[in-house]
Amino acid sequence: MPRAEKRRLAQRKLSAFKRIPRPPSMVAQVEQALRQALANNFFPDGKLPTEVEIAEQLGVSRETVRLAAEALEREGLLVKIRHRGTFLRFPRLGRLKPVREKLVGYLQAEFVNAQGQEEVANREISGLMLQGALEEAAAAGFQLMVQRMTTRQWRDAVRSFSDARRVQGLICVSYQEEKMLRRLASSGLPTVLLDEDANIPGIHSVRDDSLQGARQAIRFLAQLGHRRIAYAHWARAEMNPSRPLGYREGMRDAGLYRRQNWEILTELTVAGARRMVDQLLALRPAPTALYCFNNTLARFAIEELRRRAIRVPEDLSVMGAGGEEVPGLTCHQVDWYQMGRSAMQILLKVLAEPGRSMQQHLRLPHVLHVGNTTAPPPNRASE
């Protein structure tokens, strides 16, 4: 049996097994219990019970409580004072006071590179998500206080919304900073992430299923006959780790060999796409298909390839991963408007049922749209 066939057979056998979720550690469980107690204002005088008392109450060791408390100290939520005890410390972020206005905050992040140029990560989709959120809020009699800011301004914007005490809840769009989100959760301000997610107790999220979309894309290209598929990912790789993971899983599921240099990091700008194409064309053996982080990057790439007399799809297939509507582009796309609506629906439910709503993490599926930028690879017989 050929080696490639053996590898595909082995991968098919392994695909029968799903990763077993691991239960949170004892320290993580105690940490979550402490966060919940902070959010519920169980320590109105600002002082926590001793580690021994907490350990006895929870049925764990004092060392476990100490490690959990240290995690909250590192985030600035707690402070230990020698010979006095452990106290709450929320810099500029206290417990919420009752809010009479039916007003929620909506923070939209924008991204700029080192040269101050905007990166087109979410320009086209942000309007659709906002429209969905606005319409859902209006139907419930709520208004939105909308603010757009760079990621460098994000922390100050979150604090300004919290300190103003005017908003009853908050939607953070396309960006998250874990430390600040943990403080938000502890402050009690209902918060929903949109186009992002985070595993933080008390923080809800709505985003696209990037993992499923990427696997779908690779499966489609593999069915066309492509065996060498490159992936152009945003240089801010931490922003969407699910998409490259989906690319790798898709290559594995299709039994395709994957080279590390087929994953190219790029800025989401015209200049970034130009440099990405330089790297792509230098690869040997040459990929026959390119899967791009979003549709805008795919459009930039196609324009640059055609400037170099490289035909799409005759010489190279190009596929996008959602975002702006590019006529004729093969891509997978999600309902961004519905994502905005879903985020607002979750927030309104939390506001209507304080303390009773279960934490929600929604992932909306991508749908494949076949255009004219993909085709079977050239010289398929030699693949």
C-alpha positions in Angstrom: 0.0 0.0 0.0 1.4 3.5 -0.9 2.6 5.6 2.0 0.1 8.4 1.3 -2.8 5.8 1.3 -1.6 4.4 4.6 -1.5 7.9 6.1 -5.0 8.6 4.9 -6.3 5.3 6.3 -4.7 6.0 9.7 -6.2 9.4 9.8 -9.6 8.0 9.0 -9.3 5.6 11.9 -8.3 8.4 14.2 -11.2 10.6 13.1 -13.5 8.2 15.0 -12.2 9.5 18.3 -13.2 12.9 19.6 -11.1 14.9 22.1 -12.4 14.2 25.6 -13.1 17.5 27.5 -11.1 17.9 30.6 -12.9 19.0 33.8 -11.6 22.2 35.3 -8.9 21.8 38.0 -9.7 22.2 41.6 -7.9 25.6 41.6 -10.0 26.7 38.6 -13.2 25.7 40.4 -12.2 27.6 43.5 -11.2 30.6 41.4 -14.7 30.5 39.7 -16.4 30.3 43.1 -14.5 33.4 44.3 -15.4 35.3 41.1 -19.0 34.5 41.6 -18.9 35.6 45.2 -17.3 38.9 44.1 -19.9 39.4 41.4 -22.7 38.8 43.9 -21.3 41.3 46.3 -20.9 38.8 49.1 -18.2 40.9 50.7 -19.8 44.4 51.2 -17.1 45.5 53.6 -14.5 44.7 51.0 -12.7 42.0 53.1 -12.7 38.3 52.3 -12.8 35.5 54.9 -9.4 33.9 55.7 -8.0 31.2 53.4 -8.5 28.7 56.2 -12.2 29.6 56.5 -12.7 29.5 52.7 -10.9 26.2 52.5 -13.1 24.6 55.2 -16.3 26.0 53.6 -15.4 24.6 50.1 -13.8 21.4 51.3 -10.5 22.0 49.7 -6.9 22.6 50.9 -5.7 26.0 52.0 -3.0 25.8 49.3 -5.8 25.5 46.6 -7.5 28.6 48.0 -4.1 30.5 48.0 -3.4 29.6 44.4 -6.9 30.7 43.3 -6.7 34.0 45.2 -3.2 34.7 43.7 -4.8 34.4 40.2 -7.3 37.1 41.1 -4.5 39.2 42.7 -2.6 39.1 39.4 -5.6 40.5 37.6 -5.9 43.3 40.2 -9.2 42.1 41.6 -7.8 41.3 45.1 -5.0 42.7 47.2 -3.3 41.0 50.2 -2.2 43.2 53.1 0.2 41.6 55.5 -1.3 40.9 58.9 -4.6 42.4 57.8 -6.1 40.0 55.3 -7.3 39.9 51.7 -9.4 42.8 50.2 -11.2 43.7 47.1 -9.5 46.1 44.7 -11.3 47.2 41.5 -9.4 50.2 40.1 -12.1 52.5 38.8 -14.5 49.6 38.5 -16.9 49.2 41.4 -20.3 47.5 41.9 -23.0 48.8 39.6 -25.6 51.2 40.8 -29.2 50.9 39.5 -29.7 52.3 36.1 -33.0 53.9 35.1 -32.3 54.5 31.4 -32.8 51.6 29.0 -29.4 52.0 27.5 -26.7 49.6 26.6 -23.1 50.2 25.4 -21.7 49.0 22.1 -18.0 49.1 21.7 -16.7 48.5 18.1 -12.9 47.9 17.7 -10.9 49.0 14.7 -7.4 47.8 13.9 -4.5 49.9 12.7 -1.0 48.7 11.8 2.3 50.2 13.0 2.1 52.8 10.2 -1.3 53.9 11.3 -3.1 52.3 8.4 -6.4 50.7 9.0 -6.5 46.9 8.6 -9.7 45.7 7.0 -10.5 43.0 9.5 -14.1 43.9 10.1 -14.9 47.0 8.1 -17.6 45.5 6.0 -19.3 43.2 8.6 -19.4 45.7 11.5 -22.3 47.7 9.9 -24.3 44.5 9.5 -23.7 43.4 13.1 -24.6 46.9 14.4 -27.8 47.0 12.3 -28.9 43.6 13.8 -28.2 44.8 17.3 -29.9 48.1 16.8 -33.1 46.6 15.5 -33.3 44.0 18.3 -32.6 46.7 20.9 -35.3 49.1 19.5 -37.9 46.3 19.5 -37.3 46.0 23.3 -37.3 49.7 23.9 -33.6 50.0 24.4 -31.1 52.5 22.9 -27.5 51.9 22.0 -24.5 54.1 23.0 -22.1 53.3 20.2 -18.4 54.0 20.3 -15.7 53.0 17.8 -12.1 52.9 18.9 -8.7 51.4 18.2 -7.6 48.4 20.2 -5.2 50.7 22.1 -8.1 52.8 23.3 -10.3 49.8 24.1 -9.4 49.5 27.8 -10.2 53.2 28.5 -13.4 52.9 26.5 -14.6 50.0 28.6 -13.7 51.9 31.8 -15.5 55.0 30.7 -18.7 53.0 30.0 -18.5 51.3 33.4 -17.7 54.4 35.3 -20.5 56.4 33.7 -23.0 54.0 35.3 -25.4 54.9 32.5 -25.4 51.6 30.6 -27.2 48.5 31.9 -25.1 46.2 29.8 -22.3 46.1 27.3 -21.5 44.5 23.9 -17.9 44.4 22.9 -17.3 43.8 19.2 -14.4 42.1 17.4 -11.9 42.5 20.3 -11.3 41.3 23.8 -8.7 41.7 26.5 -8.9 38.9 29.1 -7.8 40.9 32.1 -10.3 43.7 31.5 -13.1 41.2 30.8 -12.5 39.5 34.1 -12.8 42.8 35.9 -16.0 43.5 34.0 -17.4 40.1 35.1 -16.5 40.8 38.7 -18.1 44.2 38.5 -21.4 42.7 37.6 -21.9 44.6 34.3 -23.7 42.1 31.9 -21.3 41.7 29.0 -21.6 39.9 25.6 -18.7 39.5 23.2 -19.7 39.8 19.5 -17.4 38.4 16.8 -15.1 37.2 19.6 -15.2 34.7 22.5 -13.5 34.1 25.8 -13.7 31.4 28.4 -14.5 33.7 31.3 -17.3 33.0 33.8 -20.1 35.6 33.4 -19.1 36.7 29.9 -21.3 35.6 27.0 -20.3 35.4 23.4 -21.6 35.2 19.8 -19.3 34.5 16.9 -19.0 32.7 13.6 -17.9 29.1 13.6 -14.4 29.7 12.1 -13.3 26.2 12.7 -16.2 24.7 10.8 -15.9 27.2 8.0 -12.2 26.5 7.5 -12.7 22.8 7.4 -15.5 23.2 4.9 -13.2 25.3 2.7 -10.4 22.8 2.6 -12.8 20.0 2.0 -14.3 21.9 -1.0 -10.8 22.6 -2.5 -9.7 19.0 -1.9 -12.8 17.7 -3.7 -11.8 19.9 -6.7 -8.5 18.0 -6.7 -6.2 20.4 -4.9 -3.4 18.8 -2.9 -1.2 21.8 -2.2 -3.3 24.4 -0.4 -1.8 27.5 1.2 -3.5 29.6 3.9 -3.0 33.4 4.3 -3.8 34.3 8.0 -4.0 37.7 9.7 -0.7 38.6 11.3 -2.6 39.2 14.6 -2.8 35.4 14.9 -4.2 35.5 18.4 -7.4 37.2 17.2 -8.8 34.1 15.5 -6.9 30.9 16.4 -9.8 28.7 15.3 -9.4 29.4 11.6 -5.8 28.2 11.2 -6.8 25.2 13.4 -9.7 24.5 11.0 -7.3 24.7 8.1 -4.9 22.2 9.7 -7.8 19.9 10.6 -9.2 20.2 7.1 -5.9 19.2 5.5 -5.6 16.3 7.9 -9.2 15.1 7.3 -8.5 15.2 3.5 -5.3 13.2 4.0 -3.2 16.0 2.6 0.4 16.8 3.5 0.8 20.2 5.1 3.9 22.3 5.1 4.5 24.9 7.8 5.5 27.6 5.3 2.2 27.2 3.5 0.7 29.2 6.4 1.6 32.9 5.6 1.0 35.7 8.1 0.0 39.0 6.6 -1.4 42.4 7.4 -4.9 43.0 6.1 -3.9 45.8 3.8 -3.0 46.2 0.1 0.7 46.3 0.9 0.4 43.3 3.2 -1.3 41.3 0.4 1.5 42.3 -2.0 4.1 40.9 0.4 2.0 37.8 1.0 1.8 37.1 -2.7 5.6 37.5 -2.9 5.9 34.7 -0.3 3.3 32.6 -2.0 4.9 32.6 -5.4 8.3 31.7 -3.9 7.0 28.5 -2.4 8.3 25.2 -3.8 6.4 23.1 -4.6 4.0 25.7 -5.6 0.5 25.6 -4.1 -2.4 25.3 -6.5 -4.9 27.0 -4.2 -4.9 29.9 -1.7 -7.4 30.1 1.2 -7.5 33.7 2.7 -8.4 34.9 6.2 -11.3 36.9 4.9 -12.9 38.0 1.6 -11.2 41.4 1.6 -7.8 39.8 1.7 -8.9 37.4 -1.0 -9.8 40.4 -3.2 -6.5 42.1 -2.6 -4.7 38.8 -3.4 -6.6 38.3 -6.7 -5.9 41.9 -7.8 -2.2 41.5 -7.0 -2.0 38.1 -8.8 -3.7 39.5 -11.9 -1.2 42.4 -11.9 1.5 39.7 -12.2 -0.4 38.0 -15.1 -1.3 35.0 -12.9 -4.8 33.8 -13.9 -7.4 33.1 -11.3 -8.6 30.3 -11.2 -6.8 28.9 -14.3 -3.3 29.1 -12.7 -4.3 29.4 -9.0 -7.6 29.0 -7.2 -8.4 31.6 -4.5 -11.1 31.3 -1.8 -12.2 33.7 1.0 -13.3 33.0 4.6 -16.2 35.5 4.8 -16.7 39.2 5.4 -17.4 41.7 2.6 -19.4 40.6 -0.4 -17.0 40.2 -3.3 -18.9 39.4 -6.6 -17.8 36.1 -8.1 -15.6 35.1 -5.1 -15.8 31.5 -3.9 -16.1 31.8 -0.1 -17.9 30.7 2.9 -20.1 33.3 4.6 -22.0 33.7 7.8 -25.1 35.8 8.7 -23.4 38.8 10.3 -26.7 40.6 10.8 -28.1 37.7 12.7 -24.9 37.6 14.9 -25.7 41.2 16.0 -29.3 40.3 16.7 -28.3 37.2 18.7 -25.8 39.2 20.8 -28.5 41.7 21.7 -31.0 39.0 22.4 -28.6 37.4 24.9 -27.9 40.7 26.6 -31.6 41.6 26.9 -32.4 38.2 28.4 -29.6 38.6 31.0 -31.0 42.0 31.9 -34.5 40.7 32.2 -33.5 37.7 34.3 -30.5 38.9 36.5 -28.7 36.1 38.2 -30.8 33.4 36.4 -29.6 33.3 32.9 -27.1 30.5 32.0 -23.9 31.6 30.3 -24.2 31.3 26.5 -21.6 30.9 23.8 -23.2 30.8 20.3 -21.4 29.9 17.1 -23.2 30.6 13.9 -22.4 28.3 10.9 -20.8 29.3 7.6 -22.5 28.5 4.3 -20.4 27.7 1.2 -20.8 30.1 -1.8 -19.2 28.8 -5.0 -18.0 31.5 -7.4 -15.7 31.7 -10.3 -12.3 32.0 -8.5 -11.9 28.3 -7.9 -11.4 25.4 -10.3 -9.6 22.0 -10.5 -5.8 22.5 -10.3 -3.8 22.9 -13.5 -2.2 19.6 -14.8 -4.4 17.7 -12.3 -3.1 14.4 -13.7 0.3 15.2 -12.4 -0.9 16.0 -8.9 
